[in-house]
Amino acid sequence: MTIKDKYRYSERDKFVSLLAKQDFHEVMAAVKGEAFREYRRQWDCAGRFELETPVPLHCDFEFSTGCNLRCSMCPHGMPRQARPAGFDRVSGRFPFELFRKVIDEGVPLGLRAIDLSYYNEPLLRDDLPEFIEYAGSHGILDILCSTNAQLLDAEWTERLLDTPLTRLKVSLDADSSETYAAIRSGGDFGAAVGNLERFIRRKAERGQVLPITRVSFVKTRLNEHELDGFLARWTGLADYVCVQELIEFDEMKVDLTPASRIVNRDFRCHHPWHQLTFRVDGQALPCCTIWGQQIPVGNVAEQSLAEIWTGPAMKALRRLHREGRYQENPVCLKCAKSSVAGQGD
């Protein structure tokens, strides 16, 4: 089977393209049952701007504000004084009690997925399995976690495989040590690859279908020449490969725009229809991009999940994107122009 023969999936906004050995959503449904299929049906309907749910289907959590790498396309890779406004507004860890509040309020109303990742490395927190266990035992169907795999040693591998984690997303962005060093400062390419390969091997040895493993490649000027090799390496090993378009921000001092960037002139963002992102102090953002920090829509430490989701700020964003008028929101316009909607007017 060639790469072109494999299962492909792309979100409607074209930010993300996925390549897999098989339809991983069907793999998940085979394990989770009809409830998962219904969740994905709602996801697709919401992504077509046809369904407004009582609460978000998915929530991202800023599990902590720390990271062990300094990547070129991330604010963590910039001097503190040069980072985007608001990035360092808070520091610390997401409280377990506040996490429980979101899960307990959300699940009865339709919350079905969470991601314990934002601009952070989740494996820096030793209590990560407790959050995963709580979510899995209280009705969350899809539990995701991103990692750079530097800390994914044998012990962490077994700890994660013992939990109800459903998807592990590993960010590599390179197919050589040289390119990896240029992008992921402070990391070791060989260690990341070896740790991921061990995780995949141990999952197979334990006879587990989950967690599904994803390997990610954020396309930039520094690595786009390695994309074909990256796909050839990982499409036969990981469950699926994710190729993401770069989202730039004003404070970037180096031009990382890839020549092969996808341009979607009919861009409309599905994030306000699918999800909320929570920072460590409970502040709610309408998306998981760095631009979302400029348009907070509430605080879950002070409001209910449903109150934020059905509030005027979120309703206005959903309406703008459904009607193709996102340009009327200056932050959404900047985000779109810095990514798949292309540069210029």
N, C-alpha and C positions, 0 to 999 in steps of 0.2 A: 504493500500500500504506500503510495507516494503522499507527500504532504498535501498536494492538491486534492487527494481523495478523502481526506479526513474531515471530520465534523467541524463546521465553522459556525460561529455565532457572533453577531455584532449588535450592540445597543443602538437604538435609533439615532442617537446624537453623534455616533461615530467616534466617540472618545476611545472606546475599547473594542478590540477585535480578539476573539478567542479561537484557538485551534486545538482540537481534542481528538483522542483515539475513538471516542464515541460520545453520544449525547450525555453529558454528565448530569444534566437535569433529570434524565430518565434513570440514571444510576441512583441518584438521590431518591427519586420517587419510588423505586423498587424497594428501598430500605425504609423510607418514611411513610409510604402509603398515599392514600387519596388526599389526605390533608395537605401534603406537599404539592400535589398537582393543582389543588385549588389555590394554594398560595401563589404558584407560578402563573396560573390563569389570571388572578387579580393583578399580579405584577405586570403582565403583558397588557391588560386592559388599562391600567393606570399609565403605563408607558405610552399608550396611544391617546392619552388625555381623555379617556372615556369613563374613568371611575375615580371618584374621590372617596377614600376610605375613612373610617372614624378616627383612626390613628395611623401613623406611618407603618408600612409593612416591614420596614427595616430601620434600625438605629445603629449609627456608628458612635463609638465611645473613645474619647481621648483618654486612654487607659492610664497614661502618665504623660509628662511633658519631656521625658528624657529619651535620648537615643545614643547609641554607642558608635555611630558613624557620622560622617560629615559629607553628604553627597552633594554633587555639583548642582543638581536641579532642585534642592530642598533648602528651606530657610535655615535648617540646622547647619548647613555647610557654609553659611555666611557669617561674618563678624556680627556680634550681637547688635551693635549700633546701626548696622545696615539692613537688618531683617525687616520684613513687611510690618507695617503698623498693626499692633494688636497681637502679633505672634507670641510675644513674651509677656502679654498682659497678665497671664496666670502661670503658676508653676505648681507642681505637686502630682498627686495621684487621684484618680477617680474613686470616690468613696463607695465602699460596698453597699452601705445602706441606701445611697441614692441610686445605685445600680438596681438594687432590689425594687425600689419604688417604680422605676421605669418598667421593669419586667412585670411586676404585679399589676400595674395599671394597664399596661399595653396588651398583654396576652389575651385577656378576656374580650378585648375589642378588635383584635386582629393583628397585633404585632407578631411577626413570624420569624424574623431574622435579625441577627446582630453581628457587628464586627467590632472586635476589641482592638481596633487599630485606628490611628489617625496619623499625625506626624510624630510617631513614637515607635519604640521597640518594646513590644509586650513582654518579651522574655526577661527584661530587666526586673520584672515584678515576680517574686517567688510565689505569690498567691494567685497567679493567673488561673490555675486549675479550679480554684474555688468559684470563680466567676463563671467559668464554663459549666461546671457541675450544676450551679444554681439555675442557669439559663436552660440547660438541657432537661432538668427535672421539673421545670415550671412552664413547659409548653413552647419553648423556642425550637423551631424545626431546623433552622440553618444557622450554625454558629461558626463564624469566620474569624481568622486571626492572620495577620501579616507579620512576617519576620524577615530580617536580612540573613538569617541562618548562621550568623557568627557564633551565637550562643547555643545553637541547636545540637548540643553534644548528646552522648548516649543516654545520660540521665534525663535530659529534657525530652528526648525522643520517647522514652518509655512513659514519662509522666503525661505527655500529651496524648499518646496512644491509649492511655487508660481512661481518658475523659470522653464525653460525648461530642467533642469537636467534630464538625462536619467538613470544614474546608481549611486547609493550611495554604496560605499564599506566600510564596518565597520570592523576594525581589532580588534579581541578579543583574539585569541590564547589560550583560556583557558575555562574550564567548571566549575571552582571553584574559590572562592576568594583567596585561598591559592596559587594556581598555577598562577593566574593572578598577584598577588603581587610579585611573584618570577620573572615574565617575564616583566611586565609592571610597572616599578617603578614610583611611583607618581600618579598612577591611582586608581580608585575605581571600582571594578568589578560590584557591585550592581548598581552604577550610569550608567555605560556603558550599561548594559543589560536593565535597566529601560528606558534609553533614546532611545535605539533602538526599544524597544517594543512600546513605545509611537509613534515613527515615523511611524512604520508599521501600528499601529492602526489608526493614523490620516490620513495616505494615503488612507486607506480603507474607513474611514468615509467621506472623500472628494470625493470618487468615482474615484480615480486616478489609472491608470495602471502604470504610471511612476512617480518617478524614480524606477526602479527595485532595490531591496535591496540585497546586497551580504554581507555575513558574512565570515570573513577570519580566517584561522588557519595556521600559519607558524609552521611546525612540527619541534620540537627540542627534545632533551633529557629530557627537563623539563616538557613537556606537552603531549608527544605522548601517554601516558597511558590514557589521557582523550579524545582522538579523537572520540571513539565510542559514548560517552556521548554527546560530542559537536554536532556530526551529528544528534543524536536522538533529541536533543533539537531544533536545528535550521532548519532542512530540512522541517519541517511542518509549519514553521513560516516565515522565510526569503524566498525570491524568489529563491536564490541559495546560496550554501555554497562552498567556495573555500579552498582547501587544498594545501598549497604551500610547496615545498621542500626548506629547508634552504640553502641560499647562504652564505658561510663563507668567511672571509677575513683574511689576514695575522695577523692583529692586534688583533684579538680575543684572549683573554687570558684564556677563559673558554671553554672547549669542550662541545658544544651544539649539536653535530652530533647525530641525532636520530638513534636508532638501526634499525628502520623500513624504513630507507632511500631507495627510489627508485633509481636504477642504470640503466642508459641508455647508453650502450656501443656504440650505433650507434648515439650518440648525434651530432646534427647539429643545430645551433641556427638560429631561424627565425627572431630575433629582427632586424638585419640590412636590412631585406626585408620588414618590416612592419612600423618601427617607428624611430623617433628621440626624444631625451630628451634634453630640454633646461634648463640650469642653469640661475640664476637670472640676470647674465650679458650677456646673449645671447649665451654663449658657447654651442655648439652642441655636444652631446654624441651619440654614436651609439646604446645604449641600456639604460635601466632604472636600471641596477644593480650598485652596488658600484664600481665594476671593470671598468665600462665604463668611470669613471672619469680619468682613466689613458690613454685613447685613444681618446681625443677630435678630432672632424673631421671638425671643422669650428666654425663660430660665426654668428648667424643670425642678430646681430646688424650691421654687416659689409658686409654680403653676403645675397643673396636671398636664400629662402628655396630650390628652385630647384637646385641652384648652389651647395649647400652643399650635397644634396641628390644624385646628379648625378656626384659628384666630385670623384677624384681618390681614396680617402681614403675609402669612402663607397663602391665604386665598388670593391675594393680589398677585403674588408671584406665579401661582398656578394659572391664573387667568391670562397673564401676559404671555407666558410660554405657549399655552394652548392656542392663543390667537396669533402667535408669531410676532408679538410686539415686545419681545424681551429688550429691544434697544432702548425702550423707555426707562429701564432701570440701568443707571450708569455702571453699576458693579457687574451686572450680568453682561452688559455690552463689552466691558473691558475683558472679562473672562472669555467670552466667545471670540473676540478679535485676537486674543492671545493664544488661541488653541485652534479648534477645528473649523471655526467660521472664517478663519483666515485674517490676514493683516489688512489694514486699510479701511476705507469707509464702506 
